[in-house]
Amino acid sequence: MIVLGHALRRGGIPNADFWNLNDKLVYWVLMPALLFYKTSTIEISLHFIGSYASVLIGAFAAAGLVGTGLAKLAGLPNPIASSVLQGSARHNTFIALAVAERVYGTEGLAVAALATSILIPITNVTMVSAMVSMHRKAGTTGFVGPILRDLGRNPLLISVLLGLTMNLAGIGRIPVLHETLGILGAAALPIVLMCVGANIRLRAMQTSTLPVLFSVIGKMIVFPVMIVVLSKLLGLTTLEMTIALLFGAAPTASSAYTLARQMGGDAPLMAAIVTIQTGLSFLTLPLTVYLVERYFT
């Protein structure tokens, strides 16, 4: 689906405007519908949420610290370091959800939706805070406002919070609403995978090797390894650990390029990191599933 999306855009089918509008449709309608549907209907254990959050947030923090630490040790300037940070710790939610659903079915998608509800807030708060701090001009103060504005208009975060609130309140399924959201959610994953492919920019791969390498170390080595370690320490099941690993092995978020461009990061480097990691994920994701099934089942 990713390759098909890339081929269609390169062939001008139907046109570039179509893919740009599809990105907005996925972000504002289809993915929020899917996340609300799943988080409002999944069976939630508060104990499980605490353990799962510890695993995901711990691995996220380790990956970000390693990536940024390597960039700082190498003496890279803040715009490059912030792009390395995004490449090390952010994840492509859409790819992780799609793999979870196709490989592990409804149960896998439900756990992945919960992982999304944990990672979206911490990722947004951390990335926006770090980038505002790293790129803040001398004499400027106050970056809480921009962070809160970014979170308050994030449709993925809003849909997850509404779904969890409805779930914990015990409201249950609402006729018509949940049927409609289920139909929209079913369309989200195939369309989003084609959009991921359509947004790949092969020319962006011509960039500095060292920052890209640092981001790959953080995202595709440190993140997954820490998930395995913490999952074993906290006693997660194999399925739960595997779903968490999908987020660790998935490439960094394509939206990282937009954030880098808007907040003073190195946007060309960020485009290269996104493209290279997306290509590597063709290997890392199936390898992750294979290793888990080989050594942990």
C-alpha positions in Angstrom: 0.0 0.0 0.0 2.9 2.4 0.8 4.6 1.6 -2.5 1.3 2.0 -4.4 0.7 5.4 -2.9 4.3 6.5 -3.8 3.9 5.2 -7.4 0.5 6.9 -7.8 1.8 10.2 -6.7 4.8 10.0 -8.9 2.5 9.2 -11.8 0.3 12.1 -11.1 -2.7 9.9 -10.3 -5.0 11.6 -9.8 -3.0 14.8 -8.9 -0.9 16.3 -6.2 -3.9 18.2 -4.7 -5.7 14.9 -4.2 -2.9 13.6 -1.9 -2.6 16.8 0.1 -6.4 16.8 0.7 -6.3 13.1 1.6 -3.7 13.9 4.3 -6.2 16.3 5.9 -9.1 13.9 5.5 -7.1 11.2 7.4 -5.8 13.6 10.1 -9.1 15.4 10.8 -11.7 12.7 10.1 -10.7 9.1 9.5 -8.0 8.5 12.2 -10.0 10.4 14.9 -13.0 8.2 14.1 -10.9 5.1 14.4 -9.3 6.1 17.6 -12.5 7.2 19.3 -14.3 4.0 18.2 -11.6 1.8 19.6 -10.8 3.6 22.8 -14.5 4.0 23.7 -15.2 0.3 23.3 -12.0 -1.5 24.4 -12.0 -3.2 27.8 -9.7 -1.2 30.0 -7.8 -2.3 33.1 -6.4 0.6 35.1 -3.5 -1.6 36.3 -2.7 -2.6 32.7 -2.8 1.1 31.6 -0.2 1.9 34.3 2.2 -0.9 33.3 1.8 -0.2 29.6 2.4 3.5 30.1 5.5 2.8 32.0 6.9 0.6 29.2 6.1 3.0 26.4 7.1 6.2 28.1 10.3 4.7 29.5 11.4 3.4 26.1 10.3 6.8 24.5 12.4 8.7 27.0 15.5 6.4 26.5 15.4 6.7 22.7 15.0 10.5 22.9 17.8 10.9 25.4 20.2 8.7 23.4 19.5 10.4 20.1 19.8 13.9 21.5 22.9 13.0 23.6 24.7 11.6 20.6 23.9 14.8 18.6 25.2 17.0 21.4 28.3 14.9 21.9 29.0 15.3 18.1 28.7 19.1 18.5 25.7 19.4 16.2 23.8 22.7 16.2 20.3 22.9 17.8 18.3 22.8 14.6 20.0 19.5 13.6 19.8 18.1 17.2 16.1 18.8 17.4 15.5 16.9 14.1 17.6 14.0 15.5 15.4 14.1 18.6 12.2 13.8 16.6 13.7 11.0 14.5 14.8 9.1 17.6 11.6 9.2 19.6 8.6 10.0 17.5 6.6 7.2 15.8 4.3 6.9 12.8 1.1 6.1 14.6 -0.7 5.2 11.3 1.8 2.5 10.3 1.9 0.9 13.7 -1.9 0.8 13.9 -2.1 -0.7 10.4 0.4 -3.4 11.1 -1.3 -4.2 14.5 -4.7 -4.6 12.8 -3.5 -6.6 9.8 -1.3 -9.0 11.8 -3.1 -9.3 15.1 -6.7 -8.5 14.2 -9.2 -6.7 16.4 -7.5 -7.4 19.7 -4.2 -6.1 18.4 -5.8 -3.0 17.0 -7.5 -2.3 20.4 -4.1 -2.6 22.3 -2.5 -0.4 19.6 -5.2 2.2 20.1 -4.5 2.2 23.8 -0.7 2.6 23.1 -1.6 5.5 20.8 -3.6 7.2 23.6 -0.6 6.9 25.9 2.1 8.1 23.4 0.3 10.9 21.6 0.1 13.3 24.7 3.6 12.6 25.9 5.1 12.8 22.4 3.4 16.2 21.6 4.3 17.7 25.0 7.9 16.5 24.9 8.6 17.5 21.2 7.0 20.9 21.3 8.6 21.7 24.7 12.0 20.6 23.5 11.9 22.5 20.2 10.6 25.7 21.8 13.3 25.5 24.4 16.1 24.6 21.9 15.1 27.3 19.3 14.0 30.0 21.7 15.6 33.3 20.9 17.5 35.0 23.7 15.2 37.2 25.9 12.0 35.4 24.9 9.9 33.8 27.7 7.0 31.6 28.0 6.4 28.5 25.9 3.6 26.9 27.9 1.0 28.7 25.7 2.2 27.3 22.4 2.4 23.8 23.9 -1.2 24.0 25.2 -2.5 25.4 21.9 -0.8 22.6 20.0 -2.3 19.9 22.2 -5.8 21.6 22.3 -6.2 21.4 18.6 -4.7 17.9 18.0 -7.7 15.8 16.7 -6.0 12.5 17.5 -5.5 13.5 21.1 -9.0 14.9 21.4 -10.6 11.8 20.0 -8.6 9.5 22.3 -9.5 11.5 25.4 -13.1 11.6 24.5 -13.1 7.9 23.8 -11.4 7.0 27.1 -13.8 9.3 29.0 -16.8 7.7 27.4 -15.4 4.2 28.1 -14.6 4.9 31.8 -18.0 6.5 32.2 -19.6 3.2 31.1 -21.7 4.8 28.4 -21.2 1.9 25.9 -22.0 2.0 22.2 -24.3 4.7 20.9 -26.5 3.6 18.0 -25.7 5.2 14.7 -22.7 7.1 16.1 -20.6 4.0 16.6 -21.7 2.4 13.4 -20.8 5.5 11.4 -17.4 5.8 13.2 -16.7 2.1 12.5 -17.2 2.6 8.8 -15.0 5.7 8.7 -12.3 4.0 10.8 -12.2 1.0 8.5 -11.3 3.4 5.7 -8.5 5.0 7.7 -5.7 2.5 7.6 -5.6 1.6 3.8 -5.9 5.3 2.9 -3.2 6.4 5.4 -0.7 3.9 4.1 -1.0 5.2 0.6 -0.7 8.7 1.9 2.5 7.7 3.7 3.9 6.4 0.4 2.7 9.5 -1.5 4.7 11.7 0.9 8.0 9.9 0.6 10.6 12.2 -1.0 13.5 10.2 -2.4 15.5 13.2 -3.3 15.5 14.3 0.4 17.8 11.3 1.2 20.9 13.3 0.0 21.9 14.7 3.4 24.4 14.3 6.3 24.9 10.7 7.3 25.8 11.2 11.0 22.5 12.8 12.2 20.5 10.2 10.2 22.5 7.4 11.9 21.9 8.9 15.3 18.2 9.0 14.7 18.2 5.4 13.5 20.1 4.2 16.6 17.6 5.9 18.9 14.5 4.9 17.0 15.2 1.4 15.7 17.6 0.1 18.3 17.2 1.8 21.7 13.4 2.2 21.5 12.7 -1.5 20.7 15.3 -2.9 23.1 14.0 -0.8 26.0 10.5 -2.0 25.3 11.6 -5.6 25.6 13.5 -5.0 28.8 10.7 -3.0 30.5 8.0 -5.4 29.2 9.8 -8.3 30.8 10.3 -6.4 34.1 6.6 -5.5 34.3 5.2 -8.8 33.1 3.4 -7.8 29.9 2.0 -10.6 27.7 3.7 -11.4 24.4 0.9 -9.7 22.4 1.1 -6.6 24.6 4.9 -6.4 24.2 4.7 -7.0 20.4 2.2 -4.2 19.9 4.4 -1.9 21.9 7.4 -3.0 19.7 5.5 -2.1 16.6 5.6 1.5 17.8 9.3 1.1 18.6 10.1 -0.4 15.2 7.9 1.9 13.1 9.6 4.9 11.4 9.4 8.4 12.8 6.2 10.4 12.1 5.9 12.1 8.8 4.4 15.1 10.6 7.9 15.7 12.1 8.9 17.4 8.9 6.1 20.0 9.3 7.0 20.6 12.9 10.7 21.0 12.1 9.8 23.5 9.3 7.4 25.5 11.6 9.6 25.6 14.7 13.1 26.2 13.4 14.4 22.6 13.0 16.4 21.3 10.1 13.5 20.5 7.7 15.6 19.0 4.8 17.3 16.7 7.3 14.0 15.8 8.9 12.6 14.9 5.4 15.6 12.6 4.9 15.2 11.0 8.3 11.5 10.3 7.6 12.2 8.8 4.2 15.1 6.7 5.2 13.4 5.3 8.3 10.2 4.5 6.3 12.4 2.5 3.9 14.1 0.7 6.8 10.7 -0.1 8.4 10.1 -2.5 5.5 12.8 -4.6 7.2 12.4 -3.7 10.9 8.7 -4.3 11.2 8.6 -7.9 9.8 11.9 -8.6 11.6 10.3 -7.4 14.9 7.3 -9.7 14.5 9.6 -12.7 13.5 12.0 -12.2 16.5 9.1 -12.0 19.0 7.4 -15.1 17.6 10.8 -16.9 17.5 12.1 -16.1 21.0 9.1 -15.0 23.1 6.3 -17.4 22.2 
